[in-house]
């Protein structure tokens, strides 16, 4: 495969981001026909279909590889412009000609809900102010954040995946410890008739969403062979999840950091000494990018002060 024309790669990114050939043409100030010709030429060059002609347009697996490449090129261009004191292309304020106003750069990061609700946000404030970094956070389960890296939607992610996504580096951050918790009234009503391994499977349980396996993992460890609880509440927001457990709606797995924020006696640990540990990793693009490097350092420091060491 010969060298990839950058104008065609950037056109692919515009088509995916804008959702249609017409919208991409408007963003690029081209005709829809020119956009279509560029995409077809790029597909001929790589010998693969790159976009699904749907509404909205979406990338194929091969298209995701080139979309990620395009985003990395944009990241490098922005970093170079910032270091040279030039307006970052497309940055807020660049249109008025002010170099200083155009130096802000945006980092897209995927982060799991519990990290976002506890230790992650303070890390963002530790970046040097002269970097002028803005953040675009994508909240997703730690088992799925790596998918956003593969799709090129983010340049870094907190993930449960220990193996690097193609084109990325990975470093361990530590583990979040989760404990099975419920209110004293809930324990008396639902769990007082016998051993926990016998009563917990039939008690109402709160899960984050359909991908949340923490509660079922705890149950499997407590009572091998036990069926997952059928009385299930799905509450896809970290703070609301904690409030639901504290309100007695069901039992659930709470990270130590959030359990400690509740008034004493609000919930009890159903199985003292038994936890589910979720190992977290930091993955980011392999780029020599000062904002990405500074973010990785800040995240690692914040994780070291909160998480169980890897």
Secondary structure, DSSP 4 states (H G I P E B T S, - for coil): --PPPHHHHHHHHHHHHHSSHHHHHHHHT--HHHHHHHHHHHHHHHTS--EE-SSS-EE-HHHHHHHHHHHHHHHHHHHHHHHHTPPPTT-TTGGGT-TTGGG-EEEEEEE-HHHHHTTHHHHHTTS-GGG-EEEEEEE--TTTHHHHHHTTS-SEEEES--SPPTTEEEEEEEEEEEEEEE-HHHHHHHSTTS-HHHHGGGS-EEESSTT--HHHHHHHHHSTTPPPPSSEEE---HHHHHHHHHTTS-BEEEEHHHHTTSPTTSSEETTTT--EEEEEEEEEES---HHHHHHHHHHHHHHHTTSBP-
